[in-house]
Amino acid sequence: MNGAQSSMLVQLIPFVVIFAIFYLLIIMPARKKQKQHQSMIQSLKGGERVITAGGIYGTVSRVMDDRFVIQVDGNTRIEITKNSISTVLEAGVEKAR
């Protein structure tokens, strides 16, 4: 290697380090969270209490390929996309009234 090629490699090292830090601090945790969310959605069955991204509490009454039907109150049911579920409430956890 001559001097020009080695100095070019030295100049690229800070960019590689910055990308590595960016990957470790931002991309990896986001991927992990996305995988957890997908596995939570895949494991949903009827009868589980959920909170939607819009803040609606409901109970999953029907699971379809691309959406859920949740029962909000009495006979009120709404259809939502699978990605609209933000949280699954554990058994015994009720909303404060």
Biopython code that builds the backbone (N, CA, C, O; Angstrom):
import numpy as np
from Bio.PDB.StructureBuilder import StructureBuilder

atoms = [
    (1, "MET", "N", (0.838, -1.191, 0.000)),
    (1, "MET", "CA", (0.000, 0.000, 0.000)),
    (1, "MET", "C", (0.874, 1.241, 0.000)),
    (1, "MET", "O", (1.933, 1.296, 0.625)),
    (2, "ASN", "N", (0.403, 2.193, -0.699)),
    (2, "ASN", "CA", (1.148, 3.448, -0.668)),
    (2, "ASN", "C", (0.506, 4.397, 0.351)),
    (2, "ASN", "O", (-0.509, 4.053, 0.956)),
    (3, "GLY", "N", (1.066, 5.546, 0.541)),
    (3, "GLY", "CA", (0.605, 6.491, 1.552)),
    (3, "GLY", "C", (-0.793, 7.017, 1.311)),
    (3, "GLY", "O", (-1.525, 7.267, 2.269)),
    (4, "ALA", "N", (-1.186, 7.193, 0.062)),
    (4, "ALA", "CA", (-2.519, 7.730, -0.244)),
    (4, "ALA", "C", (-3.617, 6.753, 0.138)),
    (4, "ALA", "O", (-4.659, 7.157, 0.653)),
    (5, "GLN", "N", (-3.391, 5.475, -0.111)),
    (5, "GLN", "CA", (-4.409, 4.476, 0.215)),
    (5, "GLN", "C", (-4.553, 4.311, 1.725)),
    (5, "GLN", "O", (-5.669, 4.168, 2.226)),
    (6, "SER", "N", (-3.458, 4.328, 2.440)),
    (6, "SER", "CA", (-3.543, 4.159, 3.894)),
    (6, "SER", "C", (-4.183, 5.377, 4.549)),
    (6, "SER", "O", (-4.913, 5.226, 5.528)),
    (7, "SER", "N", (-3.933, 6.572, 4.038)),
    (7, "SER", "CA", (-4.562, 7.755, 4.620)),
    (7, "SER", "C", (-6.066, 7.759, 4.322)),
    (7, "SER", "O", (-6.847, 8.271, 5.124)),
    (8, "MET", "N", (-6.474, 7.204, 3.198)),
    (8, "MET", "CA", (-7.894, 7.111, 2.879)),
    (8, "MET", "C", (-8.594, 6.148, 3.845)),
    (8, "MET", "O", (-9.716, 6.405, 4.281)),
    (9, "LEU", "N", (-7.929, 5.050, 4.172)),
    (9, "LEU", "CA", (-8.493, 4.105, 5.141)),
    (9, "LEU", "C", (-8.605, 4.727, 6.522)),
    (9, "LEU", "O", (-9.588, 4.495, 7.225)),
    (10, "VAL", "N", (-7.632, 5.497, 6.913)),
    (10, "VAL", "CA", (-7.660, 6.167, 8.206)),
    (10, "VAL", "C", (-8.809, 7.162, 8.261)),
    (10, "VAL", "O", (-9.425, 7.334, 9.313)),
    (11, "GLN", "N", (-9.105, 7.814, 7.156)),
    (11, "GLN", "CA", (-10.205, 8.770, 7.117)),
    (11, "GLN", "C", (-11.563, 8.073, 7.194)),
    (11, "GLN", "O", (-12.529, 8.677, 7.661)),
    (12, "LEU", "N", (-11.663, 6.832, 6.754)),
    (12, "LEU", "CA", (-12.929, 6.093, 6.793)),
    (12, "LEU", "C", (-13.225, 5.491, 8.162)),
    (12, "LEU", "O", (-14.381, 5.196, 8.465)),
    (13, "ILE", "N", (-12.216, 5.308, 8.984)),
    (13, "ILE", "CA", (-12.400, 4.680, 10.295)),
    (13, "ILE", "C", (-13.422, 5.425, 11.163)),
    (13, "ILE", "O", (-14.268, 4.759, 11.760)),
    (14, "PRO", "N", (-13.405, 6.760, 11.275)),
    (14, "PRO", "CA", (-14.426, 7.438, 12.096)),
    (14, "PRO", "C", (-15.858, 7.182, 11.597)),
    (14, "PRO", "O", (-16.778, 7.054, 12.405)),
    (15, "PHE", "N", (-16.049, 7.106, 10.279)),
    (15, "PHE", "CA", (-17.389, 6.829, 9.747)),
    (15, "PHE", "C", (-17.844, 5.423, 10.110)),
    (15, "PHE", "O", (-19.012, 5.210, 10.438)),
    (16, "VAL", "N", (-16.943, 4.483, 10.053)),
    (16, "VAL", "CA", (-17.276, 3.104, 10.419)),
    (16, "VAL", "C", (-17.621, 3.026, 11.905)),
    (16, "VAL", "O", (-18.574, 2.345, 12.282)),
    (17, "VAL", "N", (-16.866, 3.706, 12.738)),
    (17, "VAL", "CA", (-17.130, 3.706, 14.177)),
    (17, "VAL", "C", (-18.479, 4.358, 14.472)),
    (17, "VAL", "O", (-19.247, 3.845, 15.285)),
    (18, "ILE", "N", (-18.772, 5.476, 13.823)),
    (18, "ILE", "CA", (-20.058, 6.155, 14.022)),
    (18, "ILE", "C", (-21.208, 5.256, 13.592)),
    (18, "ILE", "O", (-22.216, 5.172, 14.294)),
    (19, "PHE", "N", (-21.078, 4.585, 12.456)),
    (19, "PHE", "CA", (-22.129, 3.675, 12.000)),
    (19, "PHE", "C", (-22.310, 2.525, 12.980)),
    (19, "PHE", "O", (-23.442, 2.126, 13.258)),
    (20, "ALA", "N", (-21.224, 1.988, 13.505)),
    (20, "ALA", "CA", (-21.314, 0.882, 14.463)),
    (20, "ALA", "C", (-22.047, 1.325, 15.733)),
    (20, "ALA", "O", (-22.898, 0.599, 16.246)),
    (21, "ILE", "N", (-21.719, 2.507, 16.233)),
    (21, "ILE", "CA", (-22.403, 3.031, 17.425)),
    (21, "ILE", "C", (-23.880, 3.269, 17.129)),
    (21, "ILE", "O", (-24.742, 2.915, 17.933)),
    (22, "PHE", "N", (-24.169, 3.862, 15.984)),
    (22, "PHE", "CA", (-25.558, 4.095, 15.575)),
    (22, "PHE", "C", (-26.327, 2.782, 15.514)),
    (22, "PHE", "O", (-27.461, 2.699, 15.986)),
    (23, "TYR", "N", (-25.709, 1.755, 14.933)),
    (23, "TYR", "CA", (-26.346, 0.444, 14.815)),
    (23, "TYR", "C", (-26.621, -0.151, 16.192)),
    (23, "TYR", "O", (-27.715, -0.656, 16.445)),
    (24, "LEU", "N", (-25.639, -0.095, 17.075)),
    (24, "LEU", "CA", (-25.790, -0.701, 18.396)),
    (24, "LEU", "C", (-26.799, 0.036, 19.276)),
    (24, "LEU", "O", (-27.514, -0.594, 20.056)),
    (25, "LEU", "N", (-26.864, 1.348, 19.160)),
    (25, "LEU", "CA", (-27.734, 2.125, 20.045)),
    (25, "LEU", "C", (-29.142, 2.339, 19.511)),
    (25, "LEU", "O", (-30.067, 2.544, 20.297)),
    (26, "ILE", "N", (-29.327, 2.297, 18.204)),
    (26, "ILE", "CA", (-30.636, 2.623, 17.646)),
    (26, "ILE", "C", (-31.263, 1.465, 16.885)),
    (26, "ILE", "O", (-32.405, 1.096, 17.158)),
    (27, "ILE", "N", (-30.552, 0.899, 15.956)),
    (27, "ILE", "CA", (-31.150, -0.101, 15.070)),
    (27, "ILE", "C", (-31.423, -1.414, 15.799)),
    (27, "ILE", "O", (-32.515, -1.967, 15.669)),
    (28, "MET", "N", (-30.461, -1.925, 16.561)),
    (28, "MET", "CA", (-30.653, -3.205, 17.252)),
    (28, "MET", "C", (-31.818, -3.171, 18.244)),
    (28, "MET", "O", (-32.645, -4.083, 18.215)),
    (29, "PRO", "N", (-31.924, -2.163, 19.122)),
    (29, "PRO", "CA", (-33.068, -2.133, 20.042)),
    (29, "PRO", "C", (-34.416, -1.992, 19.316)),
    (29, "PRO", "O", (-35.417, -2.560, 19.752)),
    (30, "ALA", "N", (-34.439, -1.242, 18.220)),
    (30, "ALA", "CA", (-35.686, -1.085, 17.471)),
    (30, "ALA", "C", (-36.108, -2.413, 16.844)),
    (30, "ALA", "O", (-37.293, -2.747, 16.848)),
    (31, "ARG", "N", (-35.168, -3.162, 16.316)),
    (31, "ARG", "CA", (-35.481, -4.475, 15.753)),
    (31, "ARG", "C", (-35.989, -5.428, 16.825)),
    (31, "ARG", "O", (-36.939, -6.178, 16.601)),
    (32, "LYS", "N", (-35.351, -5.395, 17.991)),
    (32, "LYS", "CA", (-35.762, -6.276, 19.082)),
    (32, "LYS", "C", (-37.182, -5.949, 19.525)),
    (32, "LYS", "O", (-37.991, -6.850, 19.748)),
    (33, "LYS", "N", (-37.479, -4.674, 19.649)),
    (33, "LYS", "CA", (-38.825, -4.255, 20.061)),
    (33, "LYS", "C", (-39.854, -4.640, 19.005)),
    (33, "LYS", "O", (-40.959, -5.059, 19.349)),
    (34, "GLN", "N", (-39.511, -4.506, 17.728)),
    (34, "GLN", "CA", (-40.421, -4.870, 16.649)),
    (34, "GLN", "C", (-40.697, -6.374, 16.657)),
    (34, "GLN", "O", (-41.835, -6.794, 16.449)),
    (35, "LYS", "N", (-39.679, -7.176, 16.891)),
    (35, "LYS", "CA", (-39.872, -8.629, 16.959)),
    (35, "LYS", "C", (-40.756, -9.006, 18.139)),
    (35, "LYS", "O", (-41.608, -9.886, 18.013)),
    (36, "GLN", "N", (-40.567, -8.356, 19.286)),
    (36, "GLN", "CA", (-41.407, -8.626, 20.453)),
    (36, "GLN", "C", (-42.858, -8.272, 20.171)),
    (36, "GLN", "O", (-43.762, -9.013, 20.554)),
    (37, "HIS", "N", (-43.090, -7.139, 19.501)),
    (37, "HIS", "CA", (-44.443, -6.708, 19.169)),
    (37, "HIS", "C", (-45.101, -7.703, 18.212)),
    (37, "HIS", "O", (-46.269, -8.051, 18.383)),
    (38, "GLN", "N", (-44.349, -8.161, 17.203)),
    (38, "GLN", "CA", (-44.895, -9.132, 16.254)),
    (38, "GLN", "C", (-45.239, -10.446, 16.939)),
    (38, "GLN", "O", (-46.277, -11.039, 16.644)),
    (39, "SER", "N", (-44.389, -10.909, 17.845)),
    (39, "SER", "CA", (-44.689, -12.165, 18.540)),
    (39, "SER", "C", (-45.887, -11.994, 19.471)),
    (39, "SER", "O", (-46.667, -12.930, 19.647)),
    (40, "MET", "N", (-46.046, -10.801, 20.073)),
    (40, "MET", "CA", (-47.213, -10.540, 20.913)),
    (40, "MET", "C", (-48.484, -10.602, 20.076)),
    (40, "MET", "O", (-49.479, -11.191, 20.499)),
    (41, "ILE", "N", (-48.456, -9.996, 18.888)),
    (41, "ILE", "CA", (-49.628, -9.995, 18.016)),
    (41, "ILE", "C", (-49.950, -11.405, 17.535)),
    (41, "ILE", "O", (-51.117, -11.794, 17.488)),
    (42, "GLN", "N", (-48.925, -12.169, 17.180)),
    (42, "GLN", "CA", (-49.149, -13.535, 16.695)),
    (42, "GLN", "C", (-49.731, -14.436, 17.780)),
    (42, "GLN", "O", (-50.446, -15.387, 17.465)),
    (43, "SER", "N", (-49.441, -14.158, 19.041)),
    (43, "SER", "CA", (-49.913, -15.018, 20.118)),
    (43, "SER", "C", (-51.308, -14.649, 20.623)),
    (43, "SER", "O", (-51.856, -15.351, 21.473)),
    (44, "LEU", "N", (-51.888, -13.566, 20.118)),
    (44, "LEU", "CA", (-53.214, -13.154, 20.586)),
    (44, "LEU", "C", (-54.284, -14.152, 20.151)),
    (44, "LEU", "O", (-54.288, -14.646, 19.024)),
    (45, "LYS", "N", (-55.186, -14.428, 21.084)),
    (45, "LYS", "CA", (-56.338, -15.285, 20.815)),
    (45, "LYS", "C", (-57.570, -14.538, 21.299)),
    (45, "LYS", "O", (-57.456, -13.445, 21.852)),
    (46, "GLY", "N", (-58.710, -15.101, 21.103)),
    (46, "GLY", "CA", (-59.930, -14.479, 21.573)),
    (46, "GLY", "C", (-59.987, -14.436, 23.089)),
    (46, "GLY", "O", (-59.493, -15.340, 23.763)),
    (47, "GLY", "N", (-60.594, -13.378, 23.625)),
    (47, "GLY", "CA", (-60.798, -13.258, 25.063)),
    (47, "GLY", "C", (-59.737, -12.470, 25.803)),
    (47, "GLY", "O", (-59.886, -12.253, 27.006)),
    (48, "GLU", "N", (-58.698, -12.040, 25.162)),
    (48, "GLU", "CA", (-57.644, -11.288, 25.843)),
    (48, "GLU", "C", (-57.948, -9.793, 25.810)),
    (48, "GLU", "O", (-58.432, -9.267, 24.808)),
    (49, "ARG", "N", (-57.656, -9.119, 26.924)),
    (49, "ARG", "CA", (-57.857, -7.672, 27.017)),
    (49, "ARG", "C", (-56.670, -6.968, 26.387)),
    (49, "ARG", "O", (-55.518, -7.328, 26.632)),
    (50, "VAL", "N", (-56.962, -5.950, 25.563)),
    (50, "VAL", "CA", (-55.916, -5.229, 24.849)),
    (50, "VAL", "C", (-56.162, -3.733, 24.918)),
    (50, "VAL", "O", (-57.262, -3.275, 25.226)),
    (51, "ILE", "N", (-55.106, -2.986, 24.622)),
    (51, "ILE", "CA", (-55.211, -1.537, 24.445)),
    (51, "ILE", "C", (-54.708, -1.253, 23.040)),
    (51, "ILE", "O", (-53.647, -1.736, 22.644)),
    (52, "THR", "N", (-55.471, -0.466, 22.285)),
    (52, "THR", "CA", (-55.059, -0.132, 20.923)),
    (52, "THR", "C", (-54.123, 1.066, 20.949)),
    (52, "THR", "O", (-53.957, 1.719, 21.979)),
    (53, "ALA", "N", (-53.514, 1.343, 19.803)),
    (53, "ALA", "CA", (-52.628, 2.493, 19.682)),
    (53, "ALA", "C", (-53.390, 3.800, 19.906)),
    (53, "ALA", "O", (-52.795, 4.809, 20.286)),
    (54, "GLY", "N", (-54.692, 3.783, 19.673)),
    (54, "GLY", "CA", (-55.514, 4.965, 19.888)),
    (54, "GLY", "C", (-56.009, 5.109, 21.313)),
    (54, "GLY", "O", (-56.697, 6.077, 21.638)),
    (55, "GLY", "N", (-55.662, 4.143, 22.178)),
    (55, "GLY", "CA", (-56.053, 4.229, 23.579)),
    (55, "GLY", "C", (-57.379, 3.571, 23.906)),
    (55, "GLY", "O", (-57.938, 3.816, 24.975)),
    (56, "ILE", "N", (-57.891, 2.751, 23.019)),
    (56, "ILE", "CA", (-59.169, 2.073, 23.254)),
    (56, "ILE", "C", (-58.914, 0.747, 23.951)),
    (56, "ILE", "O", (-58.096, -0.058, 23.505)),
    (57, "TYR", "N", (-59.628, 0.528, 25.057)),
    (57, "TYR", "CA", (-59.563, -0.741, 25.771)),
    (57, "TYR", "C", (-60.622, -1.662, 25.190)),
    (57, "TYR", "O", (-61.729, -1.219, 24.882)),
    (58, "GLY", "N", (-60.296, -2.930, 25.037)),
    (58, "GLY", "CA", (-61.277, -3.873, 24.533)),
    (58, "GLY", "C", (-60.825, -5.302, 24.744)),
    (58, "GLY", "O", (-59.722, -5.569, 25.220)),
    (59, "THR", "N", (-61.713, -6.215, 24.373)),
    (59, "THR", "CA", (-61.436, -7.640, 24.470)),
    (59, "THR", "C", (-61.471, -8.223, 23.070)),
    (59, "THR", "O", (-62.413, -7.988, 22.313)),
    (60, "VAL", "N", (-60.446, -8.981, 22.731)),
    (60, "VAL", "CA", (-60.389, -9.593, 21.408)),
    (60, "VAL", "C", (-61.504, -10.632, 21.317)),
    (60, "VAL", "O", (-61.556, -11.572, 22.111)),
    (61, "SER", "N", (-62.396, -10.452, 20.338)),
    (61, "SER", "CA", (-63.478, -11.417, 20.187)),
    (61, "SER", "C", (-63.302, -12.290, 18.950)),
    (61, "SER", "O", (-63.868, -13.381, 18.877)),
    (62, "ARG", "N", (-62.528, -11.822, 17.985)),
    (62, "ARG", "CA", (-62.315, -12.605, 16.770)),
    (62, "ARG", "C", (-60.954, -12.252, 16.173)),
    (62, "ARG", "O", (-60.575, -11.082, 16.118)),
    (63, "VAL", "N", (-60.234, -13.259, 15.735)),
    (63, "VAL", "CA", (-58.930, -13.069, 15.111)),
    (63, "VAL", "C", (-59.054, -13.441, 13.641)),
    (63, "VAL", "O", (-59.455, -14.558, 13.314)),
    (64, "MET", "N", (-58.714, -12.513, 12.752)),
    (64, "MET", "CA", (-58.720, -12.770, 11.315)),
    (64, "MET", "C", (-57.289, -12.675, 10.801)),
    (64, "MET", "O", (-56.370, -12.375, 11.564)),
    (65, "ASP", "N", (-57.103, -12.927, 9.525)),
    (65, "ASP", "CA", (-55.756, -12.915, 8.954)),
    (65, "ASP", "C", (-55.066, -11.560, 9.088)),
    (65, "ASP", "O", (-53.888, -11.496, 9.437)),
    (66, "ASP", "N", (-55.792, -10.479, 8.813)),
    (66, "ASP", "CA", (-55.167, -9.162, 8.779)),
    (66, "ASP", "C", (-55.694, -8.193, 9.825)),
    (66, "ASP", "O", (-55.229, -7.055, 9.895)),
    (67, "ARG", "N", (-56.651, -8.616, 10.636)),
    (67, "ARG", "CA", (-57.238, -7.700, 11.624)),
    (67, "ARG", "C", (-57.873, -8.470, 12.775)),
    (67, "ARG", "O", (-58.029, -9.691, 12.730)),
    (68, "PHE", "N", (-58.232, -7.712, 13.810)),
    (68, "PHE", "CA", (-58.929, -8.243, 14.974)),
    (68, "PHE", "C", (-60.283, -7.564, 15.076)),
    (68, "PHE", "O", (-60.453, -6.426, 14.638)),
    (69, "VAL", "N", (-61.235, -8.259, 15.650)),
    (69, "VAL", "CA", (-62.487, -7.650, 16.062)),
    (69, "VAL", "C", (-62.412, -7.594, 17.581)),
    (69, "VAL", "O", (-62.266, -8.624, 18.241)),
    (70, "ILE", "N", (-62.511, -6.393, 18.131)),
    (70, "ILE", "CA", (-62.478, -6.274, 19.581)),
    (70, "ILE", "C", (-63.821, -5.759, 20.069)),
    (70, "ILE", "O", (-64.453, -4.909, 19.442)),
    (71, "GLN", "N", (-64.234, -6.295, 21.199)),
    (71, "GLN", "CA", (-65.479, -5.862, 21.832)),
    (71, "GLN", "C", (-65.117, -4.784, 22.832)),
    (71, "GLN", "O", (-64.336, -5.001, 23.758)),
    (72, "VAL", "N", (-65.708, -3.611, 22.621)),
    (72, "VAL", "CA", (-65.373, -2.465, 23.452)),
    (72, "VAL", "C", (-66.292, -2.404, 24.660)),
    (72, "VAL", "O", (-65.828, -2.249, 25.790)),
    (73, "ASP", "N", (-67.612, -2.526, 24.424)),
    (73, "ASP", "CA", (-68.582, -2.434, 25.513)),
    (73, "ASP", "C", (-69.879, -3.078, 25.064)),
    (73, "ASP", "O", (-70.379, -2.752, 23.987)),
    (74, "GLY", "N", (-70.428, -3.962, 25.836)),
    (74, "GLY", "CA", (-71.706, -4.587, 25.499)),
    (74, "GLY", "C", (-71.677, -5.213, 24.123)),
    (74, "GLY", "O", (-70.942, -6.170, 23.881)),
    (75, "ASN", "N", (-72.481, -4.667, 23.218)),
    (75, "ASN", "CA", (-72.541, -5.174, 21.851)),
    (75, "ASN", "C", (-71.696, -4.362, 20.879)),
    (75, "ASN", "O", (-71.778, -4.576, 19.669)),
    (76, "THR", "N", (-70.890, -3.440, 21.381)),
    (76, "THR", "CA", (-70.077, -2.596, 20.520)),
    (76, "THR", "C", (-68.790, -3.323, 20.150)),
    (76, "THR", "O", (-67.959, -3.632, 21.003)),
    (77, "ARG", "N", (-68.649, -3.587, 18.849)),
    (77, "ARG", "CA", (-67.438, -4.251, 18.348)),
    (77, "ARG", "C", (-66.832, -3.383, 17.257)),
    (77, "ARG", "O", (-67.542, -2.757, 16.470)),
    (78, "ILE", "N", (-65.509, -3.359, 17.226)),
    (78, "ILE", "CA", (-64.811, -2.628, 16.171)),
    (78, "ILE", "C", (-63.743, -3.532, 15.575)),
    (78, "ILE", "O", (-63.191, -4.402, 16.249)),
    (79, "GLU", "N", (-63.466, -3.306, 14.293)),
    (79, "GLU", "CA", (-62.395, -4.029, 13.616)),
    (79, "GLU", "C", (-61.178, -3.122, 13.554)),
    (79, "GLU", "O", (-61.277, -1.948, 13.200)),
    (80, "ILE", "N", (-60.029, -3.684, 13.905)),
    (80, "ILE", "CA", (-58.792, -2.918, 13.864)),
    (80, "ILE", "C", (-57.713, -3.768, 13.196)),
    (80, "ILE", "O", (-57.787, -4.996, 13.187)),
    (81, "THR", "N", (-56.724, -3.099, 12.644)),
    (81, "THR", "CA", (-55.609, -3.827, 12.037)),
    (81, "THR", "C", (-54.766, -4.453, 13.139)),
    (81, "THR", "O", (-54.773, -3.994, 14.281)),
    (82, "LYS", "N", (-54.049, -5.491, 12.785)),
    (82, "LYS", "CA", (-53.244, -6.191, 13.790)),
    (82, "LYS", "C", (-52.178, -5.293, 14.400)),
    (82, "LYS", "O", (-51.880, -5.415, 15.588)),
    (83, "ASN", "N", (-51.605, -4.405, 13.622)),
    (83, "ASN", "CA", (-50.554, -3.535, 14.146)),
    (83, "ASN", "C", (-51.081, -2.432, 15.050)),
    (83, "ASN", "O", (-50.295, -1.707, 15.660)),
    (84, "SER", "N", (-52.409, -2.292, 15.146)),
    (84, "SER", "CA", (-52.988, -1.269, 16.007)),
    (84, "SER", "C", (-52.999, -1.666, 17.479)),
    (84, "SER", "O", (-53.263, -0.827, 18.341)),
    (85, "ILE", "N", (-52.719, -2.915, 17.776)),
    (85, "ILE", "CA", (-52.651, -3.351, 19.167)),
    (85, "ILE", "C", (-51.320, -2.879, 19.746)),
    (85, "ILE", "O", (-50.255, -3.182, 19.209)),
    (86, "SER", "N", (-51.396, -2.130, 20.851)),
    (86, "SER", "CA", (-50.143, -1.660, 21.442)),
    (86, "SER", "C", (-49.780, -2.447, 22.694)),
    (86, "SER", "O", (-48.598, -2.655, 22.968)),
    (87, "THR", "N", (-50.767, -2.884, 23.453)),
    (87, "THR", "CA", (-50.490, -3.574, 24.712)),
    (87, "THR", "C", (-51.521, -4.661, 24.952)),
    (87, "THR", "O", (-52.701, -4.490, 24.644)),
    (88, "VAL", "N", (-51.075, -5.768, 25.497)),
    (88, "VAL", "CA", (-51.983, -6.812, 25.959)),
    (88, "VAL", "C", (-51.989, -6.729, 27.474)),
    (88, "VAL", "O", (-50.943, -6.812, 28.118)),
    (89, "LEU", "N", (-53.186, -6.562, 28.041)),
    (89, "LEU", "CA", (-53.298, -6.469, 29.492)),
    (89, "LEU", "C", (-53.246, -7.863, 30.092)),
    (89, "LEU", "O", (-53.823, -8.805, 29.548)),
    (90, "GLU", "N", (-52.564, -7.987, 31.200)),
    (90, "GLU", "CA", (-52.479, -9.274, 31.869)),
    (90, "GLU", "C", (-53.794, -9.558, 32.582)),
    (90, "GLU", "O", (-54.562, -8.641, 32.870)),
    (91, "ALA", "N", (-54.046, -10.816, 32.863)),
    (91, "ALA", "CA", (-55.269, -11.213, 33.555)),
    (91, "ALA", "C", (-55.342, -10.514, 34.902)),
    (91, "ALA", "O", (-54.353, -10.471, 35.634)),
    (92, "GLY", "N", (-56.496, -9.969, 35.231)),
    (92, "GLY", "CA", (-56.685, -9.291, 36.489)),
    (92, "GLY", "C", (-56.377, -7.805, 36.461)),
    (92, "GLY", "O", (-56.652, -7.111, 37.439)),
    (93, "VAL", "N", (-55.820, -7.297, 35.378)),
    (93, "VAL", "CA", (-55.521, -5.870, 35.278)),
    (93, "VAL", "C", (-56.720, -5.192, 34.614)),
    (93, "VAL", "O", (-57.053, -5.498, 33.469)),
    (94, "GLU", "N", (-57.344, -4.305, 35.308)),
    (94, "GLU", "CA", (-58.505, -3.589, 34.778)),
    (94, "GLU", "C", (-58.197, -2.108, 34.717)),
    (94, "GLU", "O", (-57.362, -1.597, 35.463)),
    (95, "LYS", "N", (-58.884, -1.430, 33.816)),
    (95, "LYS", "CA", (-58.681, 0.011, 33.723)),
    (95, "LYS", "C", (-59.336, 0.713, 34.915)),
    (95, "LYS", "O", (-60.341, 0.245, 35.451)),
    (96, "ALA", "N", (-58.764, 1.814, 35.308)),
    (96, "ALA", "CA", (-59.299, 2.599, 36.424)),
    (96, "ALA", "C", (-60.539, 3.330, 35.951)),
    (96, "ALA", "O", (-60.546, 3.950, 34.888)),
    (97, "ARG", "N", (-61.581, 3.250, 36.751)),
    (97, "ARG", "CA", (-62.825, 3.948, 36.385)),
    (97, "ARG", "C", (-63.098, 5.053, 37.344)),
    (97, "ARG", "O", (-64.098, 5.758, 37.206)),
]
sb = StructureBuilder()
sb.init_structure("model")
sb.init_model(0)
sb.init_chain("A")
sb.init_seg("    ")
for serial, (resi, resn, name, xyz) in enumerate(atoms, 1):
    if name == "N":
        sb.init_residue(resn, " ", resi, " ")
    sb.init_atom(name, np.array(xyz, "f"), 0.0, 1.0, " ", f" {name:<3s}", serial, name[0])
structure = sb.get_structure()
